[in-house]
Amino acid sequence: MLPIDVVADIDKLVGKRGRSAFITEVARDEIMRRKQRSALRKSFGAWEDKDHPELKRGSSAWVERIRSESEERFRQIQQRRHGG
């Protein structure tokens, strides 16, 4: 049983015919959110900085470096293809 005011608000949003689908969607979203939160709690502390020295300057710097390396490789490939 749901409180009448909650049912009325749901019906305003999705109509009486959409009530079950709405409640199902909201329930699934909440279940997923709680599972994710639980997984994050369980994995807290699993990451050791010493195991990932490449991220010492931060993940943004690492991503930027990886991207620039990819761009350089692409330029080299293009130069070889075009005889440069």
PDB file of N, CA, C and O in Angstrom:
ATOM      1  N   MET A   1       0.847  -1.183   0.000  1.00  0.00           N
ATOM      2  CA  MET A   1       0.000   0.000   0.000  1.00  0.00           C
ATOM      3  C   MET A   1       0.889   1.242   0.000  1.00  0.00           C
ATOM      4  O   MET A   1       1.893   1.329   0.707  1.00  0.00           O
ATOM      5  N   LEU A   2       0.475   2.181  -0.816  1.00  0.00           N
ATOM      6  CA  LEU A   2       1.168   3.461  -0.881  1.00  0.00           C
ATOM      7  C   LEU A   2       0.271   4.550  -0.321  1.00  0.00           C
ATOM      8  O   LEU A   2      -0.951   4.470  -0.449  1.00  0.00           O
ATOM      9  N   PRO A   3       0.856   5.561   0.296  1.00  0.00           N
ATOM     10  CA  PRO A   3       0.044   6.685   0.771  1.00  0.00           C
ATOM     11  C   PRO A   3      -0.684   7.351  -0.397  1.00  0.00           C
ATOM     12  O   PRO A   3      -0.152   7.434  -1.504  1.00  0.00           O
ATOM     13  N   ILE A   4      -1.875   7.813  -0.144  1.00  0.00           N
ATOM     14  CA  ILE A   4      -2.726   8.408  -1.181  1.00  0.00           C
ATOM     15  C   ILE A   4      -2.046   9.599  -1.844  1.00  0.00           C
ATOM     16  O   ILE A   4      -2.139   9.769  -3.060  1.00  0.00           O
ATOM     17  N   ASP A   5      -1.358  10.432  -1.049  1.00  0.00           N
ATOM     18  CA  ASP A   5      -0.710  11.609  -1.639  1.00  0.00           C
ATOM     19  C   ASP A   5       0.418  11.222  -2.597  1.00  0.00           C
ATOM     20  O   ASP A   5       0.656  11.902  -3.595  1.00  0.00           O
ATOM     21  N   VAL A   6       1.119  10.107  -2.277  1.00  0.00           N
ATOM     22  CA  VAL A   6       2.191   9.638  -3.167  1.00  0.00           C
ATOM     23  C   VAL A   6       1.593   9.126  -4.466  1.00  0.00           C
ATOM     24  O   VAL A   6       2.095   9.433  -5.547  1.00  0.00           O
ATOM     25  N   VAL A   7       0.529   8.353  -4.365  1.00  0.00           N
ATOM     26  CA  VAL A   7      -0.148   7.842  -5.562  1.00  0.00           C
ATOM     27  C   VAL A   7      -0.657   8.994  -6.417  1.00  0.00           C
ATOM     28  O   VAL A   7      -0.530   8.962  -7.641  1.00  0.00           O
ATOM     29  N   ALA A   8      -1.227  10.000  -5.787  1.00  0.00           N
ATOM     30  CA  ALA A   8      -1.743  11.159  -6.525  1.00  0.00           C
ATOM     31  C   ALA A   8      -0.615  11.880  -7.254  1.00  0.00           C
ATOM     32  O   ALA A   8      -0.784  12.289  -8.403  1.00  0.00           O
ATOM     33  N   ASP A   9       0.520  12.038  -6.607  1.00  0.00           N
ATOM     34  CA  ASP A   9       1.659  12.697  -7.255  1.00  0.00           C
ATOM     35  C   ASP A   9       2.191  11.873  -8.418  1.00  0.00           C
ATOM     36  O   ASP A   9       2.531  12.423  -9.466  1.00  0.00           O
ATOM     37  N   ILE A  10       2.265  10.564  -8.242  1.00  0.00           N
ATOM     38  CA  ILE A  10       2.707   9.697  -9.341  1.00  0.00           C
ATOM     39  C   ILE A  10       1.742   9.811 -10.513  1.00  0.00           C
ATOM     40  O   ILE A  10       2.163   9.944 -11.662  1.00  0.00           O
ATOM     41  N   ASP A  11       0.451   9.757 -10.217  1.00  0.00           N
ATOM     42  CA  ASP A  11      -0.553   9.846 -11.282  1.00  0.00           C
ATOM     43  C   ASP A  11      -0.467  11.176 -12.024  1.00  0.00           C
ATOM     44  O   ASP A  11      -0.699  11.228 -13.232  1.00  0.00           O
ATOM     45  N   LYS A  12      -0.138  12.238 -11.320  1.00  0.00           N
ATOM     46  CA  LYS A  12       0.030  13.539 -11.988  1.00  0.00           C
ATOM     47  C   LYS A  12       1.208  13.512 -12.949  1.00  0.00           C
ATOM     48  O   LYS A  12       1.175  14.133 -14.012  1.00  0.00           O
ATOM     49  N   LEU A  13       2.235  12.793 -12.565  1.00  0.00           N
ATOM     50  CA  LEU A  13       3.436  12.721 -13.401  1.00  0.00           C
ATOM     51  C   LEU A  13       3.270  11.810 -14.610  1.00  0.00           C
ATOM     52  O   LEU A  13       3.640  12.174 -15.726  1.00  0.00           O
ATOM     53  N   VAL A  14       2.707  10.617 -14.382  1.00  0.00           N
ATOM     54  CA  VAL A  14       2.698   9.604 -15.447  1.00  0.00           C
ATOM     55  C   VAL A  14       1.319   9.054 -15.784  1.00  0.00           C
ATOM     56  O   VAL A  14       1.181   8.245 -16.701  1.00  0.00           O
ATOM     57  N   GLY A  15       0.319   9.477 -15.066  1.00  0.00           N
ATOM     58  CA  GLY A  15      -1.031   8.956 -15.305  1.00  0.00           C
ATOM     59  C   GLY A  15      -1.231   7.614 -14.618  1.00  0.00           C
ATOM     60  O   GLY A  15      -0.270   6.923 -14.280  1.00  0.00           O
ATOM     61  N   LYS A  16      -2.501   7.256 -14.418  1.00  0.00           N
ATOM     62  CA  LYS A  16      -2.818   6.005 -13.720  1.00  0.00           C
ATOM     63  C   LYS A  16      -2.286   4.791 -14.462  1.00  0.00           C
ATOM     64  O   LYS A  16      -1.869   3.813 -13.841  1.00  0.00           O
ATOM     65  N   ARG A  17      -2.298   4.849 -15.778  1.00  0.00           N
ATOM     66  CA  ARG A  17      -1.847   3.697 -16.567  1.00  0.00           C
ATOM     67  C   ARG A  17      -0.328   3.547 -16.539  1.00  0.00           C
ATOM     68  O   ARG A  17       0.186   2.479 -16.873  1.00  0.00           O
ATOM     69  N   GLY A  18       0.396   4.587 -16.149  1.00  0.00           N
ATOM     70  CA  GLY A  18       1.850   4.506 -16.105  1.00  0.00           C
ATOM     71  C   GLY A  18       2.405   4.286 -14.717  1.00  0.00           C
ATOM     72  O   GLY A  18       3.619   4.241 -14.518  1.00  0.00           O
ATOM     73  N   ARG A  19       1.507   4.149 -13.758  1.00  0.00           N
ATOM     74  CA  ARG A  19       1.914   4.042 -12.352  1.00  0.00           C
ATOM     75  C   ARG A  19       2.843   2.854 -12.084  1.00  0.00           C
ATOM     76  O   ARG A  19       3.906   3.035 -11.490  1.00  0.00           O
ATOM     77  N   SER A  20       2.471   1.663 -12.501  1.00  0.00           N
ATOM     78  CA  SER A  20       3.283   0.469 -12.227  1.00  0.00           C
ATOM     79  C   SER A  20       4.654   0.565 -12.880  1.00  0.00           C
ATOM     80  O   SER A  20       5.669   0.240 -12.265  1.00  0.00           O
ATOM     81  N   ALA A  21       4.674   1.013 -14.133  1.00  0.00           N
ATOM     82  CA  ALA A  21       5.956   1.146 -14.838  1.00  0.00           C
ATOM     83  C   ALA A  21       6.844   2.160 -14.135  1.00  0.00           C
ATOM     84  O   ALA A  21       8.049   1.942 -14.010  1.00  0.00           O
ATOM     85  N   PHE A  22       6.271   3.257 -13.678  1.00  0.00           N
ATOM     86  CA  PHE A  22       7.029   4.283 -12.968  1.00  0.00           C
ATOM     87  C   PHE A  22       7.607   3.730 -11.674  1.00  0.00           C
ATOM     88  O   PHE A  22       8.789   3.922 -11.390  1.00  0.00           O
ATOM     89  N   ILE A  23       6.785   3.048 -10.893  1.00  0.00           N
ATOM     90  CA  ILE A  23       7.239   2.498  -9.616  1.00  0.00           C
ATOM     91  C   ILE A  23       8.329   1.455  -9.858  1.00  0.00           C
ATOM     92  O   ILE A  23       9.302   1.394  -9.106  1.00  0.00           O
ATOM     93  N   THR A  24       8.177   0.642 -10.889  1.00  0.00           N
ATOM     94  CA  THR A  24       9.189  -0.355 -11.231  1.00  0.00           C
ATOM     95  C   THR A  24      10.508   0.315 -11.598  1.00  0.00           C
ATOM     96  O   THR A  24      11.570  -0.099 -11.134  1.00  0.00           O
ATOM     97  N   GLU A  25      10.438   1.350 -12.432  1.00  0.00           N
ATOM     98  CA  GLU A  25      11.647   2.066 -12.852  1.00  0.00           C
ATOM     99  C   GLU A  25      12.358   2.712 -11.662  1.00  0.00           C
ATOM    100  O   GLU A  25      13.578   2.614 -11.529  1.00  0.00           O
ATOM    101  N   VAL A  26      11.593   3.363 -10.811  1.00  0.00           N
ATOM    102  CA  VAL A  26      12.173   4.021  -9.639  1.00  0.00           C
ATOM    103  C   VAL A  26      12.797   2.981  -8.707  1.00  0.00           C
ATOM    104  O   VAL A  26      13.881   3.205  -8.168  1.00  0.00           O
ATOM    105  N   ALA A  27      12.126   1.857  -8.514  1.00  0.00           N
ATOM    106  CA  ALA A  27      12.653   0.810  -7.644  1.00  0.00           C
ATOM    107  C   ALA A  27      13.957   0.245  -8.214  1.00  0.00           C
ATOM    108  O   ALA A  27      14.920   0.054  -7.471  1.00  0.00           O
ATOM    109  N   ARG A  28      13.998  -0.023  -9.520  1.00  0.00           N
ATOM    110  CA  ARG A  28      15.220  -0.547 -10.142  1.00  0.00           C
ATOM    111  C   ARG A  28      16.372   0.450 -10.016  1.00  0.00           C
ATOM    112  O   ARG A  28      17.500   0.069  -9.705  1.00  0.00           O
ATOM    113  N   ASP A  29      16.083   1.720 -10.259  1.00  0.00           N
ATOM    114  CA  ASP A  29      17.118   2.746 -10.128  1.00  0.00           C
ATOM    115  C   ASP A  29      17.671   2.788  -8.709  1.00  0.00           C
ATOM    116  O   ASP A  29      18.882   2.886  -8.514  1.00  0.00           O
ATOM    117  N   GLU A  30      16.797   2.716  -7.732  1.00  0.00           N
ATOM    118  CA  GLU A  30      17.231   2.768  -6.333  1.00  0.00           C
ATOM    119  C   GLU A  30      18.021   1.513  -5.961  1.00  0.00           C
ATOM    120  O   GLU A  30      19.012   1.605  -5.236  1.00  0.00           O
ATOM    121  N   ILE A  31      17.603   0.363  -6.438  1.00  0.00           N
ATOM    122  CA  ILE A  31      18.340  -0.879  -6.173  1.00  0.00           C
ATOM    123  C   ILE A  31      19.748  -0.767  -6.744  1.00  0.00           C
ATOM    124  O   ILE A  31      20.716  -1.118  -6.069  1.00  0.00           O
ATOM    125  N   MET A  32      19.874  -0.285  -7.973  1.00  0.00           N
ATOM    126  CA  MET A  32      21.182  -0.128  -8.605  1.00  0.00           C
ATOM    127  C   MET A  32      22.049   0.864  -7.820  1.00  0.00           C
ATOM    128  O   MET A  32      23.233   0.616  -7.588  1.00  0.00           O
ATOM    129  N   ARG A  33      21.459   1.968  -7.422  1.00  0.00           N
ATOM    130  CA  ARG A  33      22.189   2.986  -6.663  1.00  0.00           C
ATOM    131  C   ARG A  33      22.720   2.404  -5.351  1.00  0.00           C
ATOM    132  O   ARG A  33      23.868   2.650  -4.980  1.00  0.00           O
ATOM    133  N   ARG A  34      21.890   1.639  -4.656  1.00  0.00           N
ATOM    134  CA  ARG A  34      22.313   1.050  -3.381  1.00  0.00           C
ATOM    135  C   ARG A  34      23.397  -0.011  -3.580  1.00  0.00           C
ATOM    136  O   ARG A  34      24.320  -0.113  -2.772  1.00  0.00           O
ATOM    137  N   LYS A  35      23.289  -0.801  -4.655  1.00  0.00           N
ATOM    138  CA  LYS A  35      24.325  -1.790  -4.948  1.00  0.00           C
ATOM    139  C   LYS A  35      25.656  -1.095  -5.251  1.00  0.00           C
ATOM    140  O   LYS A  35      26.711  -1.528  -4.788  1.00  0.00           O
ATOM    141  N   GLN A  36      25.594  -0.024  -6.026  1.00  0.00           N
ATOM    142  CA  GLN A  36      26.815   0.720  -6.347  1.00  0.00           C
ATOM    143  C   GLN A  36      27.440   1.308  -5.089  1.00  0.00           C
ATOM    144  O   GLN A  36      28.653   1.231  -4.897  1.00  0.00           O
ATOM    145  N   ARG A  37      26.615   1.890  -4.242  1.00  0.00           N
ATOM    146  CA  ARG A  37      27.116   2.476  -2.997  1.00  0.00           C
ATOM    147  C   ARG A  37      27.749   1.401  -2.116  1.00  0.00           C
ATOM    148  O   ARG A  37      28.787   1.637  -1.497  1.00  0.00           O
ATOM    149  N   SER A  38      27.134   0.232  -2.058  1.00  0.00           N
ATOM    150  CA  SER A  38      27.677  -0.869  -1.275  1.00  0.00           C
ATOM    151  C   SER A  38      29.016  -1.329  -1.848  1.00  0.00           C
ATOM    152  O   SER A  38      29.955  -1.581  -1.093  1.00  0.00           O
ATOM    153  N   ALA A  39      29.114  -1.439  -3.161  1.00  0.00           N
ATOM    154  CA  ALA A  39      30.364  -1.856  -3.796  1.00  0.00           C
ATOM    155  C   ALA A  39      31.468  -0.835  -3.523  1.00  0.00           C
ATOM    156  O   ALA A  39      32.613  -1.210  -3.272  1.00  0.00           O
ATOM    157  N   LEU A  40      31.128   0.440  -3.571  1.00  0.00           N
ATOM    158  CA  LEU A  40      32.123   1.477  -3.278  1.00  0.00           C
ATOM    159  C   LEU A  40      32.611   1.388  -1.836  1.00  0.00           C
ATOM    160  O   LEU A  40      33.801   1.537  -1.562  1.00  0.00           O
ATOM    161  N   ARG A  41      31.690   1.147  -0.935  1.00  0.00           N
ATOM    162  CA  ARG A  41      32.076   1.014   0.477  1.00  0.00           C
ATOM    163  C   ARG A  41      33.009  -0.178   0.671  1.00  0.00           C
ATOM    164  O   ARG A  41      34.015  -0.081   1.374  1.00  0.00           O
ATOM    165  N   LYS A  42      32.665  -1.308   0.040  1.00  0.00           N
ATOM    166  CA  LYS A  42      33.466  -2.522   0.201  1.00  0.00           C
ATOM    167  C   LYS A  42      34.852  -2.370  -0.407  1.00  0.00           C
ATOM    168  O   LYS A  42      35.811  -2.960   0.091  1.00  0.00           O
ATOM    169  N   SER A  43      34.971  -1.589  -1.473  1.00  0.00           N
ATOM    170  CA  SER A  43      36.267  -1.461  -2.146  1.00  0.00           C
ATOM    171  C   SER A  43      37.110  -0.309  -1.607  1.00  0.00           C
ATOM    172  O   SER A  43      38.245  -0.114  -2.042  1.00  0.00           O
ATOM    173  N   PHE A  44      36.568   0.443  -0.674  1.00  0.00           N
ATOM    174  CA  PHE A  44      37.311   1.571  -0.121  1.00  0.00           C
ATOM    175  C   PHE A  44      38.639   1.091   0.457  1.00  0.00           C
ATOM    176  O   PHE A  44      38.691   0.124   1.217  1.00  0.00           O
ATOM    177  N   GLY A  45      39.702   1.782   0.084  1.00  0.00           N
ATOM    178  CA  GLY A  45      41.026   1.441   0.588  1.00  0.00           C
ATOM    179  C   GLY A  45      41.754   0.413  -0.254  1.00  0.00           C
ATOM    180  O   GLY A  45      42.913   0.107   0.026  1.00  0.00           O
ATOM    181  N   ALA A  46      41.113  -0.130  -1.277  1.00  0.00           N
ATOM    182  CA  ALA A  46      41.752  -1.137  -2.129  1.00  0.00           C
ATOM    183  C   ALA A  46      42.817  -0.511  -3.026  1.00  0.00           C
ATOM    184  O   ALA A  46      43.745  -1.195  -3.458  1.00  0.00           O
ATOM    185  N   TRP A  47      42.688   0.767  -3.306  1.00  0.00           N
ATOM    186  CA  TRP A  47      43.618   1.472  -4.181  1.00  0.00           C
ATOM    187  C   TRP A  47      44.805   1.955  -3.367  1.00  0.00           C
ATOM    188  O   TRP A  47      44.637   2.698  -2.400  1.00  0.00           O
ATOM    189  N   GLU A  48      45.983   1.546  -3.747  1.00  0.00           N
ATOM    190  CA  GLU A  48      47.205   1.964  -3.064  1.00  0.00           C
ATOM    191  C   GLU A  48      47.987   2.882  -3.997  1.00  0.00           C
ATOM    192  O   GLU A  48      48.279   2.502  -5.131  1.00  0.00           O
ATOM    193  N   ASP A  49      48.328   4.075  -3.541  1.00  0.00           N
ATOM    194  CA  ASP A  49      49.085   5.019  -4.361  1.00  0.00           C
ATOM    195  C   ASP A  49      50.399   4.420  -4.847  1.00  0.00           C
ATOM    196  O   ASP A  49      50.821   4.685  -5.972  1.00  0.00           O
ATOM    197  N   LYS A  50      51.043   3.621  -4.015  1.00  0.00           N
ATOM    198  CA  LYS A  50      52.331   3.035  -4.394  1.00  0.00           C
ATOM    199  C   LYS A  50      52.195   2.089  -5.589  1.00  0.00           C
ATOM    200  O   LYS A  50      53.168   1.857  -6.307  1.00  0.00           O
ATOM    201  N   ASP A  51      51.008   1.547  -5.805  1.00  0.00           N
ATOM    202  CA  ASP A  51      50.784   0.639  -6.935  1.00  0.00           C
ATOM    203  C   ASP A  51      50.511   1.382  -8.245  1.00  0.00           C
ATOM    204  O   ASP A  51      50.472   0.767  -9.311  1.00  0.00           O
ATOM    205  N   HIS A  52      50.324   2.689  -8.167  1.00  0.00           N
ATOM    206  CA  HIS A  52      49.976   3.486  -9.346  1.00  0.00           C
ATOM    207  C   HIS A  52      50.786   4.781  -9.401  1.00  0.00           C
ATOM    208  O   HIS A  52      50.223   5.873  -9.321  1.00  0.00           O
ATOM    209  N   PRO A  53      52.105   4.656  -9.536  1.00  0.00           N
ATOM    210  CA  PRO A  53      52.948   5.859  -9.544  1.00  0.00           C
ATOM    211  C   PRO A  53      52.666   6.764 -10.742  1.00  0.00           C
ATOM    212  O   PRO A  53      52.959   7.959 -10.698  1.00  0.00           O
ATOM    213  N   GLU A  54      52.104   6.207 -11.802  1.00  0.00           N
ATOM    214  CA  GLU A  54      51.798   7.016 -12.988  1.00  0.00           C
ATOM    215  C   GLU A  54      50.752   8.084 -12.701  1.00  0.00           C
ATOM    216  O   GLU A  54      50.599   9.025 -13.480  1.00  0.00           O
ATOM    217  N   LEU A  55      50.042   7.949 -11.608  1.00  0.00           N
ATOM    218  CA  LEU A  55      48.998   8.914 -11.262  1.00  0.00           C
ATOM    219  C   LEU A  55      49.444   9.893 -10.181  1.00  0.00           C
ATOM    220  O   LEU A  55      48.621  10.614  -9.618  1.00  0.00           O
ATOM    221  N   LYS A  56      50.739   9.920  -9.891  1.00  0.00           N
ATOM    222  CA  LYS A  56      51.246  10.770  -8.808  1.00  0.00           C
ATOM    223  C   LYS A  56      50.896  12.241  -9.030  1.00  0.00           C
ATOM    224  O   LYS A  56      50.590  12.956  -8.075  1.00  0.00           O
ATOM    225  N   ARG A  57      50.939  12.703 -10.300  1.00  0.00           N
ATOM    226  CA  ARG A  57      50.615  14.097 -10.614  1.00  0.00           C
ATOM    227  C   ARG A  57      49.113  14.295 -10.843  1.00  0.00           C
ATOM    228  O   ARG A  57      48.682  15.390 -11.205  1.00  0.00           O
ATOM    229  N   GLY A  58      48.329  13.262 -10.638  1.00  0.00           N
ATOM    230  CA  GLY A  58      46.887  13.355 -10.809  1.00  0.00           C
ATOM    231  C   GLY A  58      46.421  12.655 -12.075  1.00  0.00           C
ATOM    232  O   GLY A  58      47.181  12.504 -13.032  1.00  0.00           O
ATOM    233  N   SER A  59      45.177  12.235 -12.070  1.00  0.00           N
ATOM    234  CA  SER A  59      44.649  11.484 -13.204  1.00  0.00           C
ATOM    235  C   SER A  59      44.533  12.347 -14.459  1.00  0.00           C
ATOM    236  O   SER A  59      44.686  11.838 -15.569  1.00  0.00           O
ATOM    237  N   SER A  60      44.267  13.639 -14.301  1.00  0.00           N
ATOM    238  CA  SER A  60      44.158  14.521 -15.468  1.00  0.00           C
ATOM    239  C   SER A  60      45.483  14.605 -16.211  1.00  0.00           C
ATOM    240  O   SER A  60      45.510  14.567 -17.441  1.00  0.00           O
ATOM    241  N   ALA A  61      46.569  14.717 -15.479  1.00  0.00           N
ATOM    242  CA  ALA A  61      47.894  14.779 -16.106  1.00  0.00           C
ATOM    243  C   ALA A  61      48.200  13.467 -16.816  1.00  0.00           C
ATOM    244  O   ALA A  61      48.777  13.472 -17.903  1.00  0.00           O
ATOM    245  N   TRP A  62      47.821  12.349 -16.215  1.00  0.00           N
ATOM    246  CA  TRP A  62      48.059  11.046 -16.830  1.00  0.00           C
ATOM    247  C   TRP A  62      47.275  10.915 -18.128  1.00  0.00           C
ATOM    248  O   TRP A  62      47.816  10.479 -19.144  1.00  0.00           O
ATOM    249  N   VAL A  63      46.001  11.292 -18.094  1.00  0.00           N
ATOM    250  CA  VAL A  63      45.162  11.217 -19.297  1.00  0.00           C
ATOM    251  C   VAL A  63      45.733  12.113 -20.389  1.00  0.00           C
ATOM    252  O   VAL A  63      45.783  11.712 -21.552  1.00  0.00           O
ATOM    253  N   GLU A  64      46.158  13.304 -20.037  1.00  0.00           N
ATOM    254  CA  GLU A  64      46.745  14.230 -21.017  1.00  0.00           C
ATOM    255  C   GLU A  64      48.001  13.625 -21.648  1.00  0.00           C
ATOM    256  O   GLU A  64      48.200  13.725 -22.859  1.00  0.00           O
ATOM    257  N   ARG A  65      48.843  13.000 -20.828  1.00  0.00           N
ATOM    258  CA  ARG A  65      50.061  12.370 -21.348  1.00  0.00           C
ATOM    259  C   ARG A  65      49.735  11.224 -22.293  1.00  0.00           C
ATOM    260  O   ARG A  65      50.341  11.110 -23.359  1.00  0.00           O
ATOM    261  N   ILE A  66      48.791  10.380 -21.919  1.00  0.00           N
ATOM    262  CA  ILE A  66      48.393   9.246 -22.763  1.00  0.00           C
ATOM    263  C   ILE A  66      47.837   9.746 -24.090  1.00  0.00           C
ATOM    264  O   ILE A  66      48.156   9.194 -25.143  1.00  0.00           O
ATOM    265  N   ARG A  67      47.021  10.771 -24.048  1.00  0.00           N
ATOM    266  CA  ARG A  67      46.450  11.322 -25.277  1.00  0.00           C
ATOM    267  C   ARG A  67      47.533  11.899 -26.179  1.00  0.00           C
ATOM    268  O   ARG A  67      47.504  11.693 -27.392  1.00  0.00           O
ATOM    269  N   SER A  68      48.482  12.615 -25.600  1.00  0.00           N
ATOM    270  CA  SER A  68      49.534  13.205 -26.426  1.00  0.00           C
ATOM    271  C   SER A  68      50.407  12.112 -27.039  1.00  0.00           C
ATOM    272  O   SER A  68      50.857  12.253 -28.176  1.00  0.00           O
ATOM    273  N   GLU A  69      50.653  11.024 -26.302  1.00  0.00           N
ATOM    274  CA  GLU A  69      51.408   9.903 -26.862  1.00  0.00           C
ATOM    275  C   GLU A  69      50.656   9.283 -28.033  1.00  0.00           C
ATOM    276  O   GLU A  69      51.265   8.929 -29.042  1.00  0.00           O
ATOM    277  N   SER A  70      49.342   9.150 -27.909  1.00  0.00           N
ATOM    278  CA  SER A  70      48.528   8.599 -28.999  1.00  0.00           C
ATOM    279  C   SER A  70      48.568   9.516 -30.211  1.00  0.00           C
ATOM    280  O   SER A  70      48.672   9.047 -31.344  1.00  0.00           O
ATOM    281  N   GLU A  71      48.485  10.816 -29.981  1.00  0.00           N
ATOM    282  CA  GLU A  71      48.527  11.771 -31.084  1.00  0.00           C
ATOM    283  C   GLU A  71      49.879  11.722 -31.788  1.00  0.00           C
ATOM    284  O   GLU A  71      49.939  11.810 -33.014  1.00  0.00           O
ATOM    285  N   GLU A  72      50.961  11.584 -31.028  1.00  0.00           N
ATOM    286  CA  GLU A  72      52.299  11.504 -31.609  1.00  0.00           C
ATOM    287  C   GLU A  72      52.433  10.231 -32.452  1.00  0.00           C
ATOM    288  O   GLU A  72      52.973  10.274 -33.557  1.00  0.00           O
ATOM    289  N   ARG A  73      51.948   9.107 -31.937  1.00  0.00           N
ATOM    290  CA  ARG A  73      51.987   7.865 -32.712  1.00  0.00           C
ATOM    291  C   ARG A  73      51.203   8.018 -34.004  1.00  0.00           C
ATOM    292  O   ARG A  73      51.648   7.554 -35.054  1.00  0.00           O
ATOM    293  N   PHE A  74      50.054   8.656 -33.945  1.00  0.00           N
ATOM    294  CA  PHE A  74      49.232   8.871 -35.132  1.00  0.00           C
ATOM    295  C   PHE A  74      49.989   9.719 -36.155  1.00  0.00           C
ATOM    296  O   PHE A  74      49.971   9.410 -37.346  1.00  0.00           O
ATOM    297  N   ARG A  75      50.656  10.791 -35.697  1.00  0.00           N
ATOM    298  CA  ARG A  75      51.432  11.642 -36.608  1.00  0.00           C
ATOM    299  C   ARG A  75      52.548  10.840 -37.280  1.00  0.00           C
ATOM    300  O   ARG A  75      52.792  10.989 -38.478  1.00  0.00           O
ATOM    301  N   GLN A  76      53.222   9.991 -36.502  1.00  0.00           N
ATOM    302  CA  GLN A  76      54.298   9.183 -37.061  1.00  0.00           C
ATOM    303  C   GLN A  76      53.778   8.216 -38.119  1.00  0.00           C
ATOM    304  O   GLN A  76      54.405   8.034 -39.162  1.00  0.00           O
ATOM    305  N   ILE A  77      52.648   7.605 -37.851  1.00  0.00           N
ATOM    306  CA  ILE A  77      52.046   6.683 -38.823  1.00  0.00           C
ATOM    307  C   ILE A  77      51.687   7.432 -40.096  1.00  0.00           C
ATOM    308  O   ILE A  77      51.945   6.948 -41.198  1.00  0.00           O
ATOM    309  N   GLN A  78      51.097   8.600 -39.950  1.00  0.00           N
ATOM    310  CA  GLN A  78      50.712   9.404 -41.117  1.00  0.00           C
ATOM    311  C   GLN A  78      51.941   9.808 -41.927  1.00  0.00           C
ATOM    312  O   GLN A  78      51.900   9.796 -43.157  1.00  0.00           O
ATOM    313  N   GLN A  79      53.026  10.164 -41.255  1.00  0.00           N
ATOM    314  CA  GLN A  79      54.245  10.551 -41.955  1.00  0.00           C
ATOM    315  C   GLN A  79      54.821   9.378 -42.751  1.00  0.00           C
ATOM    316  O   GLN A  79      55.282   9.548 -43.880  1.00  0.00           O
ATOM    317  N   ARG A  80      54.788   8.183 -42.145  1.00  0.00           N
ATOM    318  CA  ARG A  80      55.306   6.999 -42.858  1.00  0.00           C
ATOM    319  C   ARG A  80      54.448   6.688 -44.069  1.00  0.00           C
ATOM    320  O   ARG A  80      54.972   6.319 -45.121  1.00  0.00           O
ATOM    321  N   ARG A  81      53.141   6.831 -43.937  1.00  0.00           N
ATOM    322  CA  ARG A  81      52.251   6.547 -45.055  1.00  0.00           C
ATOM    323  C   ARG A  81      52.424   7.510 -46.222  1.00  0.00           C
ATOM    324  O   ARG A  81      52.245   7.152 -47.386  1.00  0.00           O
ATOM    325  N   HIS A  82      52.770   8.716 -45.881  1.00  0.00           N
ATOM    326  CA  HIS A  82      52.867   9.761 -46.911  1.00  0.00           C
ATOM    327  C   HIS A  82      54.320  10.059 -47.293  1.00  0.00           C
ATOM    328  O   HIS A  82      54.615  11.079 -47.916  1.00  0.00           O
ATOM    329  N   GLY A  83      55.218   9.152 -46.907  1.00  0.00           N
ATOM    330  CA  GLY A  83      56.606   9.284 -47.295  1.00  0.00           C
ATOM    331  C   GLY A  83      57.359  10.385 -46.609  1.00  0.00           C
ATOM    332  O   GLY A  83      58.355  10.876 -47.141  1.00  0.00           O
ATOM    333  N   GLY A  84      56.908  10.790 -45.429  1.00  0.00           N
ATOM    334  CA  GLY A  84      57.577  11.912 -44.766  1.00  0.00           C
ATOM    335  C   GLY A  84      58.391  11.464 -43.671  1.00  0.00           C
ATOM    336  O   GLY A  84      59.027  12.277 -43.001  1.00  0.00           O
TER     337      GLY A  84
END
